[in-house]
Amino acid sequence: MLDIIKKSIYLGLGAATATKEKVETLVDELIEKGQVTREQKASAVKDILDRIEKEEKELSDKIKSTVEKTIAEVGLPSKKDIQELKDRLEALEKKMGSK
């Protein structure tokens, strides 16, 4: 069953375009080919959708990590760095304004 799930994902389902309806259509095709039984349909659909969700999360995490690493390597300031500078600037402005 796991092999069928892997094949279905790699056959062009794609995480971004996979909908429950498309997965059900794919599983119906697998039933017609005799690779999945009708009794396995609900389980197969759930397994595929779960796998797609897991892979989407892993991809998102990898992209986020890569972007953060690249930003750090380039030396761009983070949102936190910018906020700290704003806070310091406001504190200095208050100090200067009170003199």
C-alpha positions, -999 to +999 in steps of 0.1 A: +000+000+000+028+024+009+043+019-026+010+028-042+009+060-021+044+069-031+036+063-068+005+083-066+023+113-052+051+111-077+028+106-106+019+143-107-005+147-078+017+175-064+011+188-029-002+222-042-028+207-065-039+177-045-075+179-034-096+152-018-116+149-051-084+144-071-071+118-047-104+100-048-103+100-086-068+086-084-078+058-060-108+050-082-084+045-111-062+023-088-094+003-080-101-002-117-066-014-122-070-039-093-042-022-073-066-012-045-098-029-033-131-009-028-128-017+009-094+000+010-106+032-007-113+053+024-081+042+040-061+048+008-075+083+003-067+092+040-032+078+037-025+098+006-039+130+020-020+125+052+012+119+033+007+150+012+001+171+043+032+157+059+053+164+028+039+199+025+049+207+061+084+192+056+088+213+024+076+244+041+100+239+070+129+233+047+121+265+027+118+285+059+151+271+072+169+278+039+155+314+037+165+321+073+200+307+067+204+327+035+193+359+052+218+353+080+246+346+055+239+377+035+238+397+067+204+412+063+188+423+096+160+402+110+126+416+120+138+414+156+170+434+148+150+461+131+125+463+161+154+466+185+169+495+165+135+512+164+132+508+202+167+522+207+160+551+184+128+560+202+146+559+236+173+582+222+146+606+208+129+607+241+162+614+258+171+642+233+137+657+236+139+661+273+170+682+272 
